Amino acid sequence: MRPTPAPAPAAPAAPGRHPRAFEPVTLVVTIVLSVLGSVIGLVLITTLGIAPNTSVIGALIAMLIGRVSFAALSRMRDPHRQNLVQSAISGSTFAAANSLVTPIAVPFLLGRPGLVWPMLGGAVIGLAVDSWVLYRVFDSRLLPASAAWPAGIAAAETIKAGDEGGRKAGMLGLSAVVGLAGSLFKLPMSAAGVAFLGNIWALLMFGIGLLVAQYAPTVLHVDLAANYVPHGVMIGAGLVALVQAVLMMRDRKGRKGPQATGDESGTPRQGTTVDDRFDAGLRTVSAARLRRGLLEGLVLFLTGAVLIAFAGGVSADMSGAGLVGWVLLAGFAALVHQLIVGLAAMHSGWFPAFAVTLIFLIVGLVVGIPMVPLALLVGYAASTGPAFADVGFDFKAGWLLRKGAVPWHPYEMAGRRQQYLAQLVGFAVAVVVVAVAWKPFFSDGRVPPVAQVYVDTIKAGLTDGHALTMMALWAIPGALIQFFGGSSRQMGVLLATGLLVATPQAGWLVLLALAVRFAYVRHRRRRAARENADPGTAGETADNDLALVGAGLVAGSSLNDVSQIYKAF
């Protein structure tokens, strides 16, 4: 796995308390920007079908507020407070668009508006458990902080460039202009951006999947989606990924390698000193805490499924045994959905939430779940995943910003907790906005397009065993690629992600960016060799430059996405 770039921290060593999410000024700014994020997410997902990453936008707004010398607003100059605010606005955007309004649109479009409120309650549970599990397991062997999390690097580099200025700000600004210009010409510049930031092997498979999906209909005259090829590859890769995740939950005592540095409460273990410094090889979450976090998530998801079953009247359409099976499938689907989406997002910055939900929908059709219970199951599964990935992005940004703190470990754990609290504020705002706005939006015909796809698929059903046969067949190569690629690369999951996302021209941009990345790193190392310099330092410098370029491209693409809100009105 490519090591995370380690540029100088945005702030000097920061002993003492981390800024608090509930400080009056920070809380007010957080709530205001969370309302903005929720509205942006709600409008764009119901009009254009997109949910923009507002993390960078939130960081930029927080920087501008920090430049205002009025009252206590200047306190927002602190990069860690900016990190809290950008965490909240991105959380509110994805919560409103993906985790809340999309699930409740499913029963509404099915002609059961009375189920909207029970489904909203279930979606809130899914959202809450989603974020809680990520908070518990972030920086474990399964979801390490040292992994790519591309959108998190973009947010951190934006905040650091604004704080430090100079060459960093210039590179970031120029790259953002390029990203914005390319996006105006309908090019998926975020794909190029994440290729500078993510895992090379994972992104290579992602790019290949994108190209195959783009050209298979014209070159091979095969409609992959109609033949359920991407879905089968994802099922096979996902099952192997789950087995790999279970194996990572084991304690591996006595083996060499990074170990967790803290206990369940985040307190440094005996053997670490109070002046401990950052080390990318040390993890803050042990295998035991990873195991407990995922088991807690499963239990909470099952509890949420029980509540939805009774609130939504699932028992009226199913027998006792069927009800138990529905609860087990719904809880399992929610957990698997969040893990697959999270792993894909960690490596590539893209998460195939729609496609993975569609897989569980097809599974529900195959086993014969009635229409209304299936709609509730689909909505519950859809409520998980995006928030899980988004919290990971934001924790990654905070992890990068807090590198220079001494002592590092307690400051990192305190900062991560404050980020989680800030995100909860953003989620709460999103719940209120969606609860108030869903009825006028839906009455006006403004519903997420993906929800319409779910409902159309439920109504159409499966007329033969073609879908099941094709998914079982294509699950085999997906499983093999994931197995031989290993858990650190997630090659099978990322190949399936590319096949499912199928964004035109994105594959070419990913592969072009990977080629530029390879050539630039090689050039810097050769130059260092000619000058008798350290090749390792040259490679790290190249990674830092590429991280800035990638962050700028993602920022420019995000600006274009957010600017699309004018089309919605």
Buried (B, 14 or more C-beta within 10 A) or exposed (E): BBEBBBBEBBBEEBEEEBBBBEBEBBBEBBBBBBBBBBBBBBBBBBBBBBBBBBBBBBBBBBBEBBEEEEEEBBBBBBBBBBBBBBBBBBBBBBBBBBBBBBBBBBBBBBEBBEBBBBBBBBBBBBBBBBBBBBBBBBBBBBBBBBBBBBBBBBBBBBBBBBBBEEEBBEBBBBBBBBBBEBBEEEBBBBBBBBBBBBBBBBBBBBBBBBBBBBEBBEEEEEEBBEBBBBBBBBBBBBBBBBBBBEEBBEEEEEEEEEBBBBBEEBEBEEEBEEEBBBEBEBBBBBBBBBBBBBEBBBEBBBBBBBBBBEBBBBBEBBEEEBBEBBBEBBBBBBBBBBBBBBBBBBBBBBBBBBBBBBBBBBBBBEEEBBBBBBBBBBBBBBBBBBBBBBBBBBBBBBBBBBBBBBBBBBBBBBBBBBBBBBBBBBBBBBBBBBBEBBEEBBEEEBBBBBBBBBBEBBEEEEEEEEBBEBBBBBBEBBBBBBBEBEBBBBBBBBBBBBBBBBBEBBBBBBBBBBEBBEEBBEEBBEEBEEEEBEEEEBBBBBBBBBBBBBBBBBBBBBBBBBBBBEEBE
